[in-house]
Amino acid sequence: MEMIKVVSSNVVAVGYQGNDLYVDYKSGSYVYKDVPKKVYDGLVNAESKGKYMHANVKGKYEYLRIK
């Protein structure tokens, strides 16, 4: 899977495989389960990655810390 580097104060890179969203933060890496592709696309195109994550991903999908 390809991780796309993003410009953000907290998010380093994002990726999507199957229905899973992968996010590398400066503090660690996480996978969010069963995330629709449109949510990933919205994240990639969001002006503020952190605000988008808080509004559309965090607290809405199960996640695991992977690193």
C-alpha positions as CSV (number, residue, x, y, z in Angstrom):
1,M,0.0,0.0,0.0
2,E,1.2,3.5,-0.8
3,M,1.3,6.1,1.9
4,I,0.8,9.7,0.7
5,K,2.8,12.3,2.6
6,V,0.6,15.2,3.6
7,V,1.2,18.8,4.9
8,S,-0.1,18.9,8.5
9,S,1.1,19.9,11.9
10,N,0.2,16.4,13.3
11,V,-0.5,14.0,10.4
12,V,2.5,12.8,8.4
13,A,1.0,10.4,5.8
14,V,-2.2,8.6,4.9
15,G,-3.1,5.5,3.0
16,Y,-6.1,3.4,2.1
17,Q,-6.3,-0.4,1.5
18,G,-9.5,-2.5,1.4
19,N,-11.8,-0.5,3.6
20,D,-9.1,0.5,6.1
21,L,-7.6,4.0,6.5
22,Y,-4.0,4.1,7.6
23,V,-2.7,7.3,9.3
24,D,0.8,8.1,10.4
25,Y,0.8,10.8,13.0
26,K,4.0,12.3,14.5
27,S,3.1,10.3,17.7
28,G,2.5,6.9,16.0
29,S,0.6,5.0,13.3
30,Y,-3.0,3.8,13.4
31,V,-5.4,1.9,11.2
32,Y,-9.1,2.9,11.2
33,K,-11.4,0.0,10.2
34,D,-14.3,0.0,7.7
35,V,-13.8,3.6,6.6
36,P,-15.6,4.5,3.3
37,K,-13.4,5.5,0.4
38,K,-15.2,8.9,0.2
39,V,-14.0,9.7,3.8
40,Y,-10.4,8.9,2.7
41,D,-10.7,11.1,-0.4
42,G,-12.1,13.9,1.8
43,L,-9.1,13.6,4.1
44,V,-6.6,13.7,1.3
45,N,-8.3,16.8,-0.1
46,A,-9.0,18.6,3.2
47,E,-7.3,21.9,3.9
48,S,-6.8,20.9,7.5
49,K,-6.1,17.1,7.9
50,G,-6.3,17.3,11.7
51,K,-9.7,19.1,11.7
52,Y,-11.0,16.6,9.1
53,M,-9.8,13.7,11.2
54,H,-11.6,15.1,14.3
55,A,-14.8,15.8,12.5
56,N,-15.1,12.7,10.3
57,V,-12.9,9.8,11.6
58,K,-12.0,9.9,15.3
59,G,-14.7,8.5,17.5
60,K,-16.6,7.1,14.5
61,Y,-14.5,4.1,13.5
62,E,-12.8,1.4,15.4
63,Y,-9.0,1.7,15.3
64,L,-5.8,0.0,16.3
65,R,-2.4,1.5,17.0
66,I,0.0,-0.3,14.6
67,K,3.4,1.3,15.5
